[in-house]
Amino acid sequence: MFDFTHAPQRRHSDSIKWHVQDDELPMWIADMDFQTAPAIVSAMQRKLELGAFGYEEPQADYFGAVAQWYQHVHHATADPEWMTFTTGVIPAISAIVRRISHIGDNVLVQAPVYNMFYHSIENNGRHVLSSDLVYTKGQYAVDWADLEQKLAEPLTTLMILCNPHNPIGRVWTRAELTRIATLCQQHHVVLLSDEIHGDLVLNGPDYTPVFSLDAELAQTTITLVSPSKTFNVAALHAATAIVPNTNLHASVDRGLNSDEVAEPNLLAIPGTIAAYTKGEEWLQALKQQLWRNHQLVTEFVARELPSVHVASGPATYLIWLDISSYGKSATELTQQIRERSGLILSDGSEYRGNGSHFLRLNFACPEAMLKDGLQRLKKGLAE
Ligand SMILES: Cc1ncc(COP(=O)(O)O)c(C=O)c1O
């Protein structure tokens, strides 16, 4: 019913991902080689036909659509009063870093993690303090003693959580999130949860939005959600901050507004409303395709590349490949693979922590393209 077999032709367009040589195949930056849900395109077309694009402000239907999505899809209640529109998750993270922490403070993260977190922290003159995830027997876990010790440092004022976690695909359980939020509260640290991948748990139990934790715990949290990854609309520049505590909400709202990242472009409101009110069926079909692709990669790696270990959880369309047995850094291997096969992957060292032993592959594309990518990976890694 929906087309997941043809990739939109983005070579020689303004796409960052596809700004590559003609014989190269990009499987790095996190957007998908699928068309978005038809209902989103129709809503945008209706808006364009109007032909008048003055200043706009999201109304109750926008916030209602966000609330209804989280209620219906994730069984989590978010009051529209807690919400502020923002032009993206990263613009919001940078604004919140500036608003909630001070220059010279520690902002806690869990490496390896999405590389833009580091930029949002360091470009604003704060220190990155990482409680690295521990990697044992091919799986990641939180080092609780280390996390507590680092949250307890007096200059740690903000923690940025990735829920679910890019690049490792882990879906944090309610128990783990409760423990993290409790430690943050005990040590007066605001918990900022980036949930951009929350709709993309491909298999197993759903993720838990941080705003839906126990009401007392949620008081010191900020959650950022967006249709961007879910519906492949990154250039829509639309996201929502959800902050249950009135004072903290006012502070975040002021931070987003004074940094001028709280006003929508002409397609952001209709695009988001269409995604959240008419996109569910498409998302279900997408997730089935993504899970098939996930399995295709896992099976290929097990069969053809036994020295590679798949270290990913069931969330996101990004797979985290442990290449430590090759005896070369991820930087060397990404270069080698690109030179030999034209396949472009993300170099795991960008995510810090133990990332220099990993490559990240984006498998959100038609199966034929993915198979081409996997053959290129094999060629690129051959001795
Ligand atoms: C964890 C995470 N947060 C944020 C973003 C980007 O968000 P935005 O485009 O809304 O700034 C990405 C994109 O890959 C991501 O993986």
The ligand as an SDF file (V2000), in Angstrom:
LIG
                    3D

 16 16  0  0  0  0  0  0  0  0999 V2000
   19.3880   11.7660   18.9000 C   0  0  0  0  0  0  0  0  0  0  0  0
   19.1600   12.8450   17.8830 C   0  0  0  0  0  0  0  0  0  0  0  0
   18.7510   14.0630   18.2760 N   0  0  0  0  0  0  0  0  0  0  0  0
   18.5300   15.0540   17.4030 C   0  0  0  0  0  0  0  0  0  0  0  0
   18.7400   14.8790   16.0440 C   0  0  0  0  0  0  0  0  0  0  0  0
   18.5070   16.0240   15.1100 C   0  0  0  0  0  0  0  0  0  0  0  0
   17.3680   16.7210   15.4680 O   0  0  0  0  0  0  0  0  0  0  0  0
   16.8830   18.0390   14.7120 P   0  0  0  0  0  0  0  0  0  0  0  0
   17.0870   17.7920   13.2420 O   0  0  0  0  0  0  0  0  0  0  0  0
   15.4500   18.1820   15.1060 O   0  0  0  0  0  0  0  0  0  0  0  0
   17.7290   19.1520   15.2150 O   0  0  0  0  0  0  0  0  0  0  0  0
   19.1770   13.6250   15.5830 C   0  0  0  0  0  0  0  0  0  0  0  0
   19.4450   13.3960   14.1580 C   0  0  0  0  0  0  0  0  0  0  0  0
   20.0730   12.4510   13.7690 O   0  0  0  0  0  0  0  0  0  0  0  0
   19.3780   12.5810   16.5310 C   0  0  0  0  0  0  0  0  0  0  0  0
   19.7870   11.3690   16.1440 O   0  0  0  0  0  0  0  0  0  0  0  0
  1  2  1  0
  2  3  1  0
  2 15  2  0
  3  4  2  0
  4  5  1  0
  5  6  1  0
  5 12  2  0
  6  7  1  0
  7  8  1  0
  8  9  2  0
  8 10  1  0
  8 11  1  0
 12 13  1  0
 12 15  1  0
 13 14  2  0
 15 16  1  0
M  END
$$$$
